[in-house]
Amino acid sequence: MRRSRPGCNVAGDPDEGDQMPERTQQVRDQDRAPGAGRRLLRSFSTTDSYGLVLLMIVATYVLATTLSQRWAASALLTAQIATVWLALHTSQARRGVRLAANGLFVLAAVAAVANLRPRSGLPLEPSVFVASGVLYLVAPFSIVRHIAYRRTVDQETMLGALAAYLFIGMAFAFVYRFLGAAQASTFFGDQGDGTLSQDLFFSFITLTTTGYGNLVPAGNPGQSLAVLEALMGQLFLVTAVGKLVSAWRPRGWQDSPTDTGRPS
């Protein structure tokens, strides 16, 4: 009579006992999925998470591309003050950085209020956009420092890296807008100074080195700044984001205890 091997049935297939660890791991993974979803949703609703910072960055981007009235620049600057304050709070910025940022907040608020007053001989648009650019350049340094010292690479670290990347792109866009308003020649040559929406578009295609070529700075310092932005974008992706992605291992991605590395 044919005897069956332990752990196998008569046909030679593994019995249900050998499949129990795999089923247990699958149940655990299913239990973790709702928990990960809740953590992600919670990150977009608390002031201690970069998820809310990301939402505010997106809100300022939409505000910048949709509003064209004179008061829109003041509203945008007010939203930027709130966004940068939240980013510094979330990144636990050092006391010196917070003090410097408070001074910038005051100057930006003065520029926002002054822009609402009737036009005078002094052009206020350049001061509004240079304040916007400086504000958005402060936040990425504090965020990168904060996530670099985190002991683990998790969801919050990834959200922080993305927020810093978006801050850099928008900061350069506001600097381009400042140059277009301040310099005598047009920023984009025959296409004029462009709009804030076009400046944001040009900034992000430069940061990502996409380069469609439909918008090109006519001269310096715009061209030099575009080169600097492209270099910063690539260095950020290669070093910061590349390191984070390679080290990130979400919960539930552990190897199965039944996985021995041998082909089935």
C-alpha positions in Angstrom: 0.0 0.0 0.0 1.3 3.5 -0.9 2.3 5.5 2.1 1.9 9.2 2.0 4.7 11.5 3.1 4.2 13.7 6.2 2.7 17.1 5.1 1.4 15.7 1.8 -1.8 13.9 0.7 -1.9 10.8 -1.4 -1.5 12.8 -4.6 1.7 14.3 -3.3 0.2 17.8 -2.8 1.0 19.8 0.4 -1.8 19.5 2.9 -3.6 22.4 4.4 -1.2 22.5 7.4 1.6 23.8 5.2 -0.6 26.5 3.8 -1.6 28.0 7.2 1.4 30.4 7.6 0.8 31.8 4.1 -2.9 32.3 4.9 -2.1 33.9 8.2 0.2 36.4 6.5 -2.5 37.2 3.9 -5.0 38.0 6.7 -2.4 40.2 8.4 -1.7 42.1 5.2 -5.5 42.6 4.7 -5.8 43.9 8.2 -2.9 46.4 7.7 -4.4 47.9 4.5 -7.3 49.8 6.2 -4.9 51.0 8.9 -2.5 52.4 6.3 -5.4 54.1 4.6 -6.5 55.7 7.8 -3.0 56.9 8.6 -2.8 58.5 5.1 -6.1 60.3 5.5 -5.2 61.4 9.0 -1.9 62.9 7.6 -4.0 65.4 5.5 -5.9 66.7 8.5 -3.4 67.3 11.2 -0.9 70.2 11.6 1.8 67.8 12.6 1.9 66.0 9.3 3.3 67.0 5.9 0.0 65.9 4.3 -1.7 69.1 5.3 1.3 71.1 4.1 0.9 69.4 0.6 -2.7 70.4 0.5 -1.9 74.0 1.2 0.8 74.0 -1.4 -1.7 72.7 -4.0 -4.2 75.4 -2.8 -1.7 78.2 -3.3 -0.8 76.8 -6.8 -4.5 76.8 -7.8 -4.9 80.3 -6.4 -1.9 81.5 -8.3 -3.1 80.1 -11.6 -6.8 81.1 -11.4 -6.9 84.6 -9.9 -5.8 87.6 -12.0 -7.2 90.6 -10.1 -4.9 93.0 -8.4 -6.0 91.8 -4.9 -5.1 88.2 -6.0 -1.4 88.8 -5.3 -2.3 89.9 -1.7 -4.5 86.8 -1.2 -1.8 84.6 -2.6 0.8 86.1 -0.3 -1.4 85.6 2.7 -2.0 81.9 1.8 1.8 81.5 1.4 2.5 82.9 4.9 0.1 80.3 6.3 1.7 77.6 4.2 5.2 78.4 5.2 4.3 78.8 8.9 2.7 75.4 8.8 5.7 73.8 7.1 8.1 75.3 9.7 5.8 74.1 12.5 5.7 70.6 11.1 9.4 70.4 10.4 10.2 71.6 13.9 12.4 74.4 12.6 15.2 75.7 14.8 14.6 78.8 16.8 16.9 81.0 14.6 15.0 79.9 11.5 11.6 80.6 13.1 12.8 84.1 14.1 14.1 84.9 10.6 10.8 83.5 9.2 8.8 85.7 11.5 10.6 88.8 10.2 9.8 87.6 6.6 6.2 87.1 7.6 5.9 90.7 8.8 7.5 92.0 5.6 5.3 89.8 3.4 2.2 90.9 5.3 3.1 94.6 4.8 3.6 94.0 1.1 0.3 92.2 0.9 -1.6 95.1 2.6 0.3 97.7 0.6 -0.7 96.0 -2.6 -4.4 96.5 -1.7 -4.0 100.3 -1.6 -4.6 102.5 -4.7 -1.8 102.6 -7.1 1.0 105.1 -6.3 4.2 105.9 -8.0 6.0 103.0 -6.4 5.4 99.6 -8.2 4.4 97.1 -5.5 4.2 93.9 -7.7 7.9 93.2 -7.6 8.0 93.4 -3.8 5.1 91.1 -3.5 6.6 88.4 -5.6 10.1 88.7 -4.2 8.5 88.2 -0.7 6.7 85.1 -2.1 10.0 83.7 -3.5 12.0 84.2 -0.3 9.2 82.6 1.8 9.1 79.5 -0.3 12.9 79.1 -0.3 13.0 79.1 3.5 10.6 76.1 4.0 12.5 73.4 1.9 15.7 73.7 3.9 13.9 73.1 7.2 11.9 70.2 5.8 14.9 68.4 4.3 16.8 68.8 7.6 13.8 67.4 9.5 13.3 64.3 7.3 17.0 63.7 7.1 17.2 63.1 10.9 14.2 60.8 11.0 15.2 57.3 12.1 12.8 55.6 9.8 11.7 56.2 6.2 7.9 56.1 6.3 4.9 57.8 4.8 5.6 61.0 6.5 9.1 61.2 5.2 7.9 60.7 1.6 5.2 63.4 2.0 7.9 65.8 3.4 10.2 65.2 0.5 7.4 65.9 -2.0 6.4 69.1 -0.2 10.0 70.3 -0.3 10.3 69.6 -4.0 7.1 71.5 -4.7 8.2 74.4 -2.6 11.4 74.7 -4.7 9.5 74.8 -7.9 7.1 77.4 -6.8 9.8 79.6 -5.2 11.6 79.8 -8.6 8.4 80.7 -10.3 7.8 83.6 -8.0 11.4 84.8 -8.6 10.8 84.6 -12.3 7.7 86.7 -11.8 9.6 89.2 -9.8 12.2 89.5 -12.6 9.5 90.0 -15.2 8.0 92.8 -13.2 11.3 94.5 -12.1 13.6 94.4 -15.2 13.3 96.7 -18.1 13.3 94.0 -20.8 10.6 91.3 -21.1 11.4 88.1 -19.4 10.3 85.7 -22.2 11.5 88.0 -25.0 8.9 88.2 -27.8 6.3 86.5 -25.7 6.4 89.2 -23.1 6.7 88.9 -19.3 4.1 86.1 -19.3 1.6 85.4 -16.5 2.1 83.9 -13.1 0.5 80.7 -14.5 3.1 80.6 -17.3 5.9 81.3 -14.8 4.7 78.3 -12.7 4.5 76.1 -15.8 8.0 77.2 -16.9 9.4 76.6 -13.4 8.2 73.1 -13.1 9.2 71.9 -16.5 12.6 73.3 -15.8 12.8 71.7 -12.4 12.0 68.4 -13.9 14.2 69.1 -16.9 11.3 68.4 -19.3 11.9 71.5 -21.3 9.2 71.9 -23.9 10.9 75.0 -25.3 7.7 77.1 -25.8 8.8 79.5 -23.0 12.5 80.5 -22.8 14.1 83.4 -20.8 15.4 86.0 -23.2 18.5 86.8 -21.1 20.2 86.9 -17.8 19.6 86.6 -14.9 16.6 84.5 -16.0 18.7 82.1 -18.0 21.2 81.5 -15.2 18.4 81.0 -12.7 16.8 78.4 -15.0 20.1 76.5 -15.2 20.4 76.6 -11.4 16.8 75.3 -11.0 17.4 72.4 -13.3 20.6 71.4 -11.4 18.8 71.7 -8.1 15.9 69.6 -9.4 18.1 66.8 -10.6 20.3 66.8 -7.5 17.2 66.7 -5.3 15.7 63.7 -7.2 19.0 61.8 -7.4 20.0 62.3 -3.8 17.1 63.0 -1.5 14.2 61.3 -3.2 16.2 58.5 -4.6 17.6 57.6 -1.2 14.2 57.8 0.4 12.5 55.6 -2.2 15.2 53.0 -2.0 15.0 52.8 1.8 11.2 53.1 2.2 9.6 49.8 3.1 5.9 50.3 4.0 4.3 48.1 6.6 2.9 44.9 5.1 5.7 44.5 2.6 7.7 42.1 4.7 8.7 38.9 3.0 6.3 36.0 3.6 7.6 33.5 6.2 6.9 30.8 3.6 9.1 32.5 1.0 12.4 30.6 0.9 13.7 32.3 -2.3 13.6 29.0 -4.2 11.6 28.8 -7.4 8.3 27.0 -7.1 
